[in-house]
Amino acid sequence: MKREDALLNAWKSSSAMPPDAQGDLFEASRPPQRFRTLWISDLHLGTPGCQAAALLDFLRHTECETLFLVGDIIDGWQLRRQWYWPQAHNDVVQKLLRKARKGTRVIFIPGNHDEFARRYLQLDFGGVHVAEDWIHETADGRKLWVIHGDLFDGVIQCAKWLAYVGDSLYEFTLKLNRYLNSLRARMGLPYWSLSKYLKLKVKRAVNYVGDFENAVAREAGKRGLQGVICGHIHHAEMRDIDGILYANDGDWVESLTALAEHADGRLEIIQWADEMKTAAAAAAAASARKGQATGEEVLHEDDESATVVTVTTV
């Protein structure tokens, strides 16, 4: 509890820091993508599984009017068991606060892993507004309910001890996944998510995801809304369920996904891992072109020198 309160106090007090006091982790190498609204959730800051480098890349290269942090931003469950807070995670918090200072409306909706923040509903921490849920109206007039989603998780609500056990097993799966992918990388093989594979292949996990999606969509319909946006289950998805839009923004442990609203109200799931691959390929191509141009320039200079020598000899 004391650690969680200290973390929130640090978040709040850091808003007084100069905008560029911390600096940025990476050099800006490409122009940012602009959106009306962005949703991200399940960052799980405070755990080794958080993909902080990719998250920082996303925050640096996107801009929006409103940014929703849809729960499980800070993993209080893990921090209570063992304190883990590297500099990269602090950089993420600073980047979020910097966005708030520069005019982005940042709304934080706590989830089950950062449920301690629910004690601070309707308060601001460094320009970040804390809310239990939100009704967002898109540019094309649709009203969407924004929630984390844990209130529709029967395990969380009825057997929380089981949720803690499941969380420990999930952490073990992620650790095993890191070892497997380290080996795959040495073999020249691409990244592969073990836990995502298990979720999609194990029948009960598939049924759990389906039940969750149907439950939140049904509740949004009862409230007279056109859709719901949530996180919690680490499975990015956008589909129609009985006339109600269901959208899940995924996570930043495995999927590296976000939900985005364009200026015209159109929604899409952003696969940031693909964006990073495209950017890396473009940078490599640009570097190759630059190297080729430099080589040709040097060759041209050598030709000119050879010509001068020939004239001098005559």
C-alpha positions in Angstrom: 0.0 0.0 0.0 2.8 2.4 0.9 4.6 1.7 -2.3 1.5 2.3 -4.3 0.8 5.6 -2.6 4.5 6.6 -3.0 4.2 5.8 -6.8 1.1 7.9 -7.2 2.7 10.8 -5.2 5.7 10.6 -7.5 3.4 10.7 -10.5 1.7 13.8 -9.1 4.8 15.7 -8.1 6.6 15.0 -11.3 4.2 17.3 -13.1 6.1 20.3 -11.7 9.2 19.3 -13.6 10.2 21.3 -16.7 8.9 19.7 -20.0 12.2 18.6 -21.2 13.8 17.8 -17.8 14.0 14.0 -18.5 14.6 14.2 -22.2 13.5 11.5 -24.6 14.9 8.0 -24.9 15.0 7.9 -28.6 15.8 10.5 -31.3 12.8 11.5 -33.4 13.5 9.8 -36.7 10.0 10.0 -38.3 7.0 12.3 -38.2 4.3 11.3 -35.7 0.9 9.9 -36.8 -2.0 12.1 -35.8 -5.3 10.8 -34.5 -8.4 12.2 -32.8 -8.4 9.7 -30.0 -6.1 6.8 -28.8 -6.8 4.0 -26.4 -4.1 1.9 -24.7 -4.3 -0.5 -21.8 -2.6 -3.3 -20.0 0.9 -1.7 -20.0 1.8 -3.5 -16.8 4.5 -1.0 -15.8 6.4 -2.5 -12.9 6.8 -6.0 -14.5 9.6 -7.4 -16.7 6.9 -8.3 -19.2 6.2 -4.7 -20.1 7.5 -3.8 -23.5 8.6 -0.3 -22.5 10.9 0.4 -25.5 8.1 -0.3 -28.0 5.6 1.7 -25.8 8.0 4.7 -25.8 8.3 4.5 -29.5 4.5 4.5 -29.8 4.1 7.5 -27.5 6.8 9.4 -29.4 5.4 8.8 -32.8 1.7 9.3 -32.2 -0.2 12.4 -31.3 -3.9 12.8 -30.4 -6.4 15.1 -28.8 -7.5 12.6 -26.2 -5.5 9.6 -24.8 -7.4 7.0 -22.8 -5.3 4.8 -20.4 -7.8 1.9 -20.1 -6.5 0.2 -16.9 -3.6 -2.0 -15.7 -1.2 0.8 -16.5 0.8 0.1 -13.3 0.9 -3.5 -12.0 0.2 -3.1 -8.3 -0.1 -6.8 -7.9 3.4 -7.5 -9.0 4.9 -4.5 -7.2 3.4 -5.8 -3.9 5.2 -9.1 -4.5 8.5 -7.6 -5.7 9.5 -4.1 -6.5 10.6 -3.7 -10.2 10.8 -0.2 -11.7 13.6 0.3 -14.3 14.4 3.7 -15.8 12.5 2.8 -19.0 9.2 2.5 -17.0 9.9 5.9 -15.4 10.4 7.3 -18.9 7.0 6.0 -20.0 5.3 7.8 -17.1 7.2 11.0 -17.9 6.2 10.8 -21.5 2.5 10.5 -20.6 2.8 13.5 -18.2 4.6 15.4 -20.9 1.7 14.8 -23.3 -0.7 16.0 -20.7 1.3 19.2 -20.2 1.4 19.9 -23.9 -2.3 19.8 -24.3 -3.4 16.2 -24.7 -6.4 15.3 -22.7 -5.3 12.2 -20.7 -7.9 10.1 -19.0 -6.9 7.2 -16.7 -9.5 4.4 -16.0 -8.0 2.0 -13.4 -8.2 -1.7 -13.8 -7.8 -4.6 -11.4 -4.0 -4.5 -11.4 -4.0 -0.8 -10.5 -7.2 -0.9 -8.5 -5.5 1.2 -5.8 -6.0 4.2 -8.1 -9.8 3.8 -7.7 -9.4 5.6 -4.4 -8.5 8.7 -6.3 -11.5 8.9 -8.8 -12.2 12.4 -10.2 -8.8 13.6 -9.1 -6.0 14.8 -11.4 -2.4 13.6 -11.1 0.0 15.7 -13.2 -2.8 16.6 -15.6 -4.0 13.0 -15.8 -7.7 12.7 -14.9 -8.7 9.5 -13.0 -12.2 8.2 -13.8 -14.2 4.9 -13.1 -15.4 4.8 -16.7 -16.2 7.2 -19.5 -18.7 7.9 -22.3 -16.8 8.9 -25.5 -18.5 10.4 -28.5 -16.8 9.8 -31.8 -16.5 12.3 -34.5 -19.4 10.6 -36.4 -21.7 10.7 -33.4 -21.4 7.3 -31.8 -21.4 7.0 -28.0 -19.0 4.4 -26.7 -18.6 3.2 -23.2 -14.9 3.1 -22.1 -14.1 0.6 -19.2 -11.2 -1.7 -18.3 -13.5 -4.7 -18.2 -12.5 -6.5 -15.0 -16.0 -6.0 -13.5 -17.2 -8.5 -16.1 -14.6 -11.1 -15.2 -16.2 -13.8 -13.0 -12.8 -14.9 -11.7 -11.9 -11.4 -10.5 -15.3 -10.8 -8.9 -16.0 -14.2 -7.3 -12.6 -15.9 -6.7 -9.9 -13.2 -6.5 -7.4 -15.7 -5.0 -7.7 -17.7 -8.2 -7.0 -14.5 -10.2 -3.8 -14.0 -8.2 -2.8 -17.6 -8.9 -3.6 -17.1 -12.6 -1.5 -14.0 -12.6 1.5 -15.8 -11.2 1.1 -18.6 -13.8 0.8 -15.9 -16.5 4.1 -14.3 -15.4 5.7 -17.7 -15.5 4.4 -18.2 -19.1 5.9 -14.8 -20.0 9.2 -15.6 -18.5 9.3 -18.9 -20.4 8.2 -17.0 -23.5 11.2 -14.7 -23.2 13.6 -17.6 -23.0 12.0 -19.4 -26.0 12.2 -16.2 -28.1 15.8 -15.6 -27.1 16.6 -19.0 -28.5 14.4 -18.4 -31.6 16.2 -15.1 -32.2 19.6 -16.9 -32.2 18.2 -19.3 -34.7 17.0 -16.5 -36.9 13.3 -17.1 -36.3 10.7 -14.4 -35.7 9.0 -13.6 -32.4 6.3 -16.0 -31.3 3.9 -15.6 -28.4 3.4 -18.7 -26.3 0.6 -17.3 -24.1 -1.3 -15.9 -27.1 -1.1 -19.3 -28.8 -2.4 -21.0 -25.6 -5.3 -18.5 -25.4 -6.4 -19.2 -28.9 -5.9 -23.0 -28.8 -7.2 -23.9 -25.3 -11.0 -24.3 -25.6 -11.8 -22.9 -22.2 -9.7 -19.8 -22.8 -11.5 -19.2 -26.1 -14.8 -19.6 -24.4 -13.7 -17.2 -21.6 -12.8 -14.5 -24.2 -16.1 -15.0 -26.0 -18.2 -14.8 -22.9 -16.3 -11.7 -21.8 -16.9 -9.9 -25.1 -20.6 -10.8 -25.2 -21.1 -9.7 -21.6 -19.6 -6.2 -22.0 -21.3 -5.7 -25.3 -24.7 -6.7 -23.8 -24.2 -4.2 -20.9 -23.3 -1.4 -23.3 -26.5 -2.1 -25.3 -28.6 -2.0 -22.0 -27.1 1.5 -21.4 -28.3 2.7 -24.7 -24.8 3.1 -26.2 -23.6 2.1 -29.6 -20.4 0.3 -28.4 -17.9 -0.5 -25.8 -14.1 -0.1 -25.6 -12.1 -2.1 -23.1 -8.9 -4.0 -22.3 -8.3 -6.6 -19.6 -8.1 -9.8 -21.6 -4.9 -8.9 -23.7 -6.7 -9.7 -26.9 -7.1 -6.9 -29.5 -10.4 -7.2 -31.3 -13.0 -5.1 -33.0 -16.3 -6.6 -34.2 -20.0 -6.2 -34.1 -21.9 -8.2 -31.4 -25.7 -8.1 -31.9 -25.6 -4.5 -33.3 -23.1 -3.3 -30.6 -19.5 -2.4 -31.5 -17.1 -4.3 -29.3 -13.5 -3.0 -29.4 -10.5 -4.2 -27.3 -7.3 -2.3 -27.5 -5.1 -5.2 -26.6 -1.9 -4.9 -24.4 1.7 -3.8 -24.3 3.1 -7.1 -22.9 2.7 -9.2 -26.0 0.4 -7.7 -28.7 1.8 -4.1 -28.8 -1.6 -2.8 -30.0 -3.7 0.3 -29.5 -7.1 1.5 -30.7 -7.3 4.7 -32.7 -10.0 7.0 -33.8 -9.4 9.0 -37.0 -10.6 12.6 -37.6 -13.8 11.2 -39.3 -14.7 8.9 -36.5 -13.3 5.7 -38.1 -11.8 3.3 -35.7 -8.9 0.9 -36.2 -6.6 -1.4 -34.3 -3.0 -0.3 -34.6 -0.4 -3.1 -34.6 2.6 -1.2 -33.5 5.0 -4.1 -33.9 4.3 -3.9 -37.7 4.7 -0.1 -37.6 8.2 -0.6 -36.0 9.2 -3.2 -38.6 8.1 -0.9 -41.4 10.0 2.1 -39.9 13.1 0.0 -39.3 13.0 -1.2 -43.0 12.6 2.3 -44.2 15.5 3.5 -42.0 17.7 0.7 -43.3 16.8 1.6 -46.9 17.6 5.2 -46.3 20.9 4.4 -44.7 21.8 2.2 -47.7 20.9 4.9 -50.1 23.0 7.4 -48.1 25.9 5.0 -48.1 25.6 4.5 -51.8 25.5 8.2 -52.5 28.5 8.8 -50.3 30.4 6.0 -52.1 29.6 7.5 -55.5 30.6 11.0 -54.2 34.0 9.6 -53.1 34.4 7.8 -56.4 33.6 11.1 -58.3 36.2 12.9 -56.2 38.8 10.2 -57.0 38.0 10.6 -60.7 38.6 14.3 -60.5 41.9 13.8 -58.7 43.0 11.3 -61.4 42.2 13.9 -64.1 44.2 16.6 -62.4 47.2 14.3 -62.1 47.0 13.4 -65.8 46.9 17.0 -66.9 49.9 17.8 -64.7 51.9 15.0 -66.2 51.3 16.3 -69.7 
